[in-house]
Amino acid sequence: MANFFKFFYKNIASKILVSIVVVLLLTFFFPKKDIFKYEFYNGKTWSYGDLFSPFNFFVLKSKRDINLEIKYLKINQEIFCSKNEETAKKIKKNIKNNSLLKNKYYYKISNKLLNIIYKYGYLENKNFPKNNNINNIFFLKRENEPIAISYKKVFTYKKVNDLIEKSFFNKKKEKKIKNFLKKIITPNLFYNQKYTEDYFNNKIKNINRIKFYFPKGKNIIKKNEIINEDKFHILSFFKKEYENKIWNKKKNYHLMIGYFLMISIIFSIFLLYLFYFQNKIFHNDREFNFLIISIFFTSIITVLTLKYDSKILYIIPFCILPISVRVFFNFDLSIIIHLTTILLLSLITPNSLEFILLEIVTGFLVLLTNKNIYKMANLFIAVGKITVTYIITFISLTLIREGTLENIPLKTFYLFFFSGILTLFVHPLIFLFEKLLNITSYISLLELSDTNTPILRLLSKKAPGTLQHVLTVANIAEEAAVAIGANSLLVKIGAIYHDIGKIKNPVFFIENQYNLLNPHEKLCPIESANIILGHVSIGIELAKKYHLPNSITDFIKTHHGNSIIHYFYEKQKKINPKIDKKKFQYPGPKPFSKETAIVMISDSIEAASKSIKNPSNEDLEKLVENIVDKQKKENQFSNSDITLKEIERIKKVIKNKLISIYHTRIEYPNN
């Protein structure tokens, strides 16, 4: 029972614990306030369903609206004047007592003039505001009750003079009367600046700031309605009101619970996928943590970007994650982790449907069309495809949503372009991941394929026959891996390095003897077996010394599984039947993947084929069948995920390769 709990904690519970920590962190970092999940632009179409107000709210006038109203008030500003009621009385008294106007005719005309002028008033032009749009002026009666007077009816200095001139003939006596009247007739209306300004300022203060009112349940905008300037203002104000008014602490707690549950569901699906379909990765702590941490950091970068400005969301190179995963692992996992990340982020991104479609279409296309994306040329092609796919998909969605491209934002295209450029940084990131997490990428494997690496140069110098052997095995194994869809590059590199342990005692291995006396003839079977068995442990030590990745060291450990060196074992049995079988058995482990199983099969067959002189096609086919059958009987494939059908394909490929290597021909009878 104790062993079970230990196994459970090491292999499952620790993964669940890491996942729970990440789920809690994401729940904490995800936005706590509800996000208005609709995107809208002035002049574009509202592509969502009818939007109804969930509460009563007012839409205030914008600064532009207020300024326009103030401008209108200025143009139509009321002008207030004070009126001197005594002015006309004093002037009439002066006219009555003046000797020039004792003539009843002149007196009558003068009185008539006064009645006309002072009926509406004589305005003093001094300090009066210049306004071309004056329609009315107002004078103040008692208790400051304004009375409106048409500006056209009010007399000014010019109008008074003109009226006097027209009322008298140009005789010498009348000229004196006109001068007298011009002198004594004075304004009775005076501009009241203080009252005018106070009245205007009070009007500005009393401007109604509310532009629209929406009671709960009222339609704000209908589906496919054009967003004009007013609608854009209403939607902008509603967005702020929604985010500020509808949300409270209680709802924040509910939001966090929702986040936690939804994130947990997505992570659970991802963990189940790893457990059932990527079991090797699931049980590898470094690789598992790399995947979980990658999802976490991608999410945090997205959260920070949305917090800064949600409109630049698409500058984030989301395709970096699936590309990196494919470089380190496989295609299936890269697709699943991309889907997981996009679904996770759709919880917080505005216009989530557009986000999901854009990212999934782009990610799928790039991953499906670039098998060797680790090559720089293919990476540049991938970047081009990312940019083009983003643009085409975005244009398509815009046409579906709005039916036009007239108002499409060009800024978004720039974001897609920069996102593609940022994807080029995947190679430095891959290098960083390798160093931090000690996991192997295709790029590192390609570097290891160079036969000028220090360890392979040493192998070439010390054991040239072994180097030739491993290169042949690599050639055969690579073809076999391609045939069953395994990682052919990993198989090739693993095969090249699987026998580096033979560097220490090269002459004890048949491929390096070159017609020399077999040194095993001077040793007892147990000593010979120890030397042969030792090349595995020596290879592991050399792998550590030369910093070979763990994935390559796995091939060194497993290329003989836990098989027995039958030649020396049988030889020792003749000497002492009570021999300990384990002294002639490789320590293992057995191959635990398709790739390591392929190298074990290819290594055993290639080595055995060297012992057949002038082999025929039949000899080679029989050899392949016998060796694979023997490995099956010893259960060497019990820990790997390889199937019998795949083993049959591997046998067929190896038979063809051996026939090609030995250039066997059909023998024709002599005539």
Summary of the structure (lengths in Angstrom):
residues: 671
radius of gyration: 48.0
end to end distance: 77.5
largest distance: 171.6
contacts: 2002
relative contact order: 0.07
helix: 66%
strand: 6%
